[in-house]
Amino acid sequence: MSDVEAQSVPAVPGEPALTQSQRVIYTFTAPSKTFNDIKRSTSWWMPFLIGVVATYILFFAVKTKVGFDQVAENQIRMSPKRAEQMDKLPADQRAAQMKISVIVTEVIFAAFPVFSLIGTAIIAGVLLATINFGFGGKATFWEVFAVSWYASLPGLLKVLLGVIALFAGLAPESFNSQNIAGTNIGFYLSQDTSKPLLSLATSLDVITIWSLVLSAIGLSIVAKTKRSSAYIAVFGWWIVVVIVGVGIAAAFS
């Protein structure tokens, strides 16, 4: 990591510095300790590294137990408009389109750590602007960036559940790369369900809400604002994202 990314501020008097492993553990057991330590050091490499490892474990599980040909077929089947378009193509053109879809799907899986870096940076920037300009916070970008990484750690449980399901014998035709574990209502609904309703139900995810709560706790600590302000900032943007997702699902269903 660069010197800028690892910039530090003086430690809180009387509070010993945490190791990276302690930060990870405390994120689940005593999150305030982790987020207070971020004010001492904005290092974020540990949750990122764990995420990379988890990503490639899932990649291996999907490749060996499902196959990216099947993943691409499943994605097309879950999008009625696209499925209809594909069915109208001559066999050779459909095969060519499927080949491209398989390559794109596999590349997205393989490059997910890069996408997660970019995505987390965007999330951190939006939350930083919201908490500082909207609620008078005093956070820095790297503090919010580190908070976002540690707050994302519960997502590893979803990856773990998805991997377990695959090795336990989940039917390849049932695998949904966009919803890999049963931590939300949408996972249990039929794919014939209205797409906007399915999108909304999928958004009501226990792991996602857990991460949002952690983000709000961490944001309030590094920005030195009321906890309620951070909850409004975090959950306000989440609601916007959910509404947009439902709208897109309605437009393309």
GUKOL-940126 format. One record per residue (C-alpha): x, y, z. Coordinates in steps of 0.25 Angstrom, whole numbers, plus 2048, in hexadecimal, padded with zeros to 3 digits. Each point is the difference from the previous one (the first is absolute). Layout:
residues N
+-----+-----+-----+
:  xx :  yy :  zz :
+-----+-----+-----+
:   X :   Y :   Z :
...
+-----+-----+-----+
end
This chain:
residues 253
+-----+-----+-----+
:  xx :  yy :  zz :
+-----+-----+-----+
: 800 : 800 : 800 :
: 805 : 80E : 7FE :
: 804 : 80A : 80A :
: 7F4 : 808 : 7FE :
: 7F7 : 7F4 : 802 :
: 807 : 7FC : 80D :
: 800 : 80E : 806 :
: 7FE : 801 : 80F :
: 7FB : 809 : 80A :
: 804 : 800 : 80F :
: 7FA : 7F4 : 808 :
: 7F5 : 803 : 80A :
: 807 : 801 : 80D :
: 7FF : 7F4 : 809 :
: 7FB : 7F7 : 7F4 :
: 80A : 7F6 : 7FB :
: 802 : 7FE : 7F1 :
: 7F9 : 7F4 : 7FA :
: 806 : 7F6 : 7F7 :
: 7FA : 7FE : 7F3 :
: 7FA : 7F2 : 805 :
: 7FA : 807 : 80C :
: 7FA : 80A : 7F7 :
: 7F9 : 7F5 : 7F8 :
: 7FB : 7F9 : 80C :
: 7FB : 80C : 807 :
: 7F8 : 804 : 7F4 :
: 7F7 : 7F4 : 803 :
: 801 : 801 : 80F :
: 803 : 80F : 804 :
: 7FF : 808 : 7F4 :
: 803 : 80D : 807 :
: 80E : 7FC : 804 :
: 803 : 7FD : 7F1 :
: 7FB : 80D : 7FB :
: 806 : 808 : 80B :
: 80D : 7FA : 7FC :
: 7FE : 805 : 7F2 :
: 802 : 80E : 806 :
: 80E : 7FB : 804 :
: 803 : 7F9 : 7F2 :
: 7F8 : 800 : 7F4 :
: 806 : 7F3 : 7FB :
: 7F6 : 7F7 : 7F8 :
: 808 : 7F5 : 7FA :
: 7FC : 7F5 : 809 :
: 7F1 : 800 : 7FD :
: 804 : 802 : 7F1 :
: 809 : 7F4 : 800 :
: 7F6 : 7F7 : 807 :
: 7F6 : 804 : 7F6 :
: 809 : 7FD : 7F4 :
: 802 : 7F2 : 806 :
: 7F1 : 7FE : 802 :
: 7FE : 804 : 7F2 :
: 809 : 7F6 : 7FA :
: 7FB : 7F5 : 809 :
: 7F2 : 803 : 7FA :
: 806 : 801 : 7F2 :
: 806 : 7F2 : 802 :
: 7F2 : 7FB : 805 :
: 7F8 : 806 : 7F5 :
: 80A : 7FB : 7F5 :
: 800 : 7F2 : 805 :
: 7F2 : 7FE : 805 :
: 7F8 : 808 : 7F6 :
: 809 : 804 : 7F5 :
: 7FF : 80E : 7F9 :
: 7F8 : 7FB : 7F4 :
: 7F5 : 7FC : 80A :
: 802 : 80E : 808 :
: 7FE : 807 : 7F3 :
: 7F4 : 7F8 : 7FC :
: 7F9 : 802 : 80E :
: 802 : 80F : 7FF :
: 7F9 : 800 : 7F2 :
: 7F5 : 7F8 : 805 :
: 7FE : 80A : 80C :
: 7FE : 80B : 7F6 :
: 7F3 : 7FD : 7F8 :
: 803 : 80B : 7F5 :
: 80E : 7FC : 7FE :
: 7FC : 7F1 : 7FF :
: 7F6 : 803 : 7F6 :
: 80A : 808 : 7F8 :
: 80A : 7F4 : 800 :
: 7F5 : 7F6 : 7FC :
: 7FD : 808 : 7F4 :
: 80F : 7FF : 7FB :
: 804 : 7F6 : 7F6 :
: 808 : 7F4 : 807 :
: 80E : 805 : 7FB :
: 7FD : 80F : 805 :
: 7FB : 7FB : 80D :
: 80C : 7F7 : 802 :
: 809 : 80C : 7FE :
: 7F8 : 809 : 809 :
: 801 : 7F5 : 80B :
: 80F : 7FF : 7FE :
: 801 : 80F : 802 :
: 7F7 : 7FF : 80D :
: 808 : 7F5 : 806 :
: 80D : 808 : 7FE :
: 7FA : 80D : 806 :
: 7FA : 7F8 : 80C :
: 80E : 7F9 : 803 :
: 808 : 80D : 7FE :
: 7F6 : 807 : 80A :
: 802 : 7F5 : 80A :
: 80F : 800 : 7FF :
: 801 : 80F : 800 :
: 7F7 : 802 : 80B :
: 80B : 805 : 80A :
: 803 : 80C : 7F7 :
: 7F1 : 803 : 7FE :
: 7FE : 800 : 80F :
: 80C : 80A : 802 :
: 7F9 : 809 : 7F6 :
: 7F3 : 7FE : 806 :
: 804 : 802 : 80F :
: 808 : 80D : 7FC :
: 7F3 : 805 : 7FA :
: 7F8 : 7FC : 80C :
: 80A : 807 : 809 :
: 800 : 80D : 7F8 :
: 7F1 : 801 : 800 :
: 7FF : 7FD : 80F :
: 80B : 80A : 803 :
: 7F9 : 80B : 7F8 :
: 7F3 : 7FD : 807 :
: 805 : 7FF : 80E :
: 809 : 80C : 7FF :
: 7F8 : 80A : 7F8 :
: 7F2 : 7FB : 804 :
: 803 : 7FD : 80F :
: 80C : 808 : 804 :
: 809 : 7F4 : 801 :
: 810 : 801 : 800 :
: 803 : 7F3 : 7FA :
: 80B : 7FE : 7F5 :
: 7FF : 7F7 : 7F4 :
: 809 : 7F6 : 805 :
: 7F9 : 7FE : 80D :
: 7F3 : 7FE : 7F9 :
: 807 : 7F7 : 7F6 :
: 805 : 7F7 : 80B :
: 7F3 : 800 : 807 :
: 7F9 : 7FC : 7F3 :
: 80A : 7F4 : 7FF :
: 7FE : 7FB : 80E :
: 7F1 : 802 : 800 :
: 800 : 7F7 : 7F4 :
: 805 : 7F4 : 807 :
: 7F3 : 7FA : 804 :
: 7FF : 7FD : 7F1 :
: 80A : 7F5 : 801 :
: 7F5 : 7F8 : 807 :
: 7F8 : 801 : 7F4 :
: 80B : 7FB : 7F7 :
: 803 : 7F5 : 80A :
: 7F1 : 7FC : 800 :
: 800 : 800 : 7F0 :
: 80D : 7F7 : 800 :
: 7FA : 7F6 : 80A :
: 7F3 : 7FF : 7F8 :
: 808 : 7FE : 7F3 :
: 808 : 7F4 : 806 :
: 7F4 : 7FB : 807 :
: 7F9 : 7FD : 7F3 :
: 7F9 : 80C : 7FB :
: 7FA : 7FE : 7F2 :
: 808 : 808 : 7F6 :
: 7F3 : 804 : 7FA :
: 7FC : 807 : 80D :
: 80D : 808 : 802 :
: 7FE : 80F : 7FF :
: 80D : 807 : 7FF :
: 7F9 : 80D : 805 :
: 7FA : 7FA : 80C :
: 808 : 7F4 : 805 :
: 7FB : 7FE : 80E :
: 7F3 : 7FF : 807 :
: 802 : 80D : 809 :
: 7F4 : 808 : 7F9 :
: 7F2 : 7FD : 7FD :
: 802 : 801 : 7F1 :
: 809 : 7F3 : 801 :
: 7F3 : 7F8 : 803 :
: 7F7 : 806 : 7F6 :
: 7FD : 7FA : 7F2 :
: 807 : 806 : 7F4 :
: 7F2 : 802 : 7FB :
: 7FE : 80A : 80A :
: 7FE : 80F : 7FB :
: 80E : 805 : 7FE :
: 7FE : 80D : 808 :
: 7FB : 7F8 : 80C :
: 80B : 7F6 : 7FE :
: 80A : 80C : 800 :
: 7FA : 806 : 80D :
: 800 : 7F2 : 807 :
: 80E : 7FE : 7FC :
: 804 : 80D : 806 :
: 7FA : 7FC : 80E :
: 80D : 7F9 : 803 :
: 804 : 7FD : 80E :
: 80F : 801 : 7FD :
: 7FE : 80D : 7F8 :
: 7F9 : 806 : 80C :
: 80A : 7FB : 809 :
: 80B : 807 : 7F8 :
: 7F8 : 80D : 7FF :
: 7FF : 800 : 80F :
: 80F : 7FE : 801 :
: 802 : 80B : 7F6 :
: 7F7 : 80A : 808 :
: 808 : 7FD : 80D :
: 80D : 802 : 7F9 :
: 7FC : 80C : 7F9 :
: 7FB : 807 : 80C :
: 80D : 7FD : 808 :
: 80A : 805 : 7F5 :
: 7F7 : 80C : 7FD :
: 7FD : 803 : 80E :
: 7F1 : 802 : 7FE :
: 7F4 : 7FB : 806 :
: 7FD : 7F1 : 7FE :
: 7F2 : 804 : 7FA :
: 807 : 809 : 7F6 :
: 808 : 7F4 : 7FB :
: 7F4 : 7F7 : 7FF :
: 7F9 : 80A : 7F8 :
: 80C : 802 : 7F6 :
: 802 : 7F1 : 7FF :
: 7F2 : 7FB : 7FF :
: 7FB : 80C : 7F8 :
: 80A : 7FC : 7F5 :
: 7FC : 7F1 : 801 :
: 7F1 : 804 : 7FE :
: 804 : 808 : 7F4 :
: 808 : 7F4 : 7FA :
: 7F4 : 7F6 : 803 :
: 7F6 : 809 : 7F9 :
: 809 : 802 : 7F4 :
: 802 : 7F1 : 800 :
: 7F1 : 7FD : 800 :
: 7FE : 80B : 7F5 :
: 80A : 7F9 : 7F7 :
: 7FA : 7F2 : 803 :
: 7F3 : 806 : 7FC :
: 805 : 806 : 7F3 :
: 807 : 7F3 : 7FB :
: 7F6 : 7F6 : 805 :
+-----+-----+-----+
end
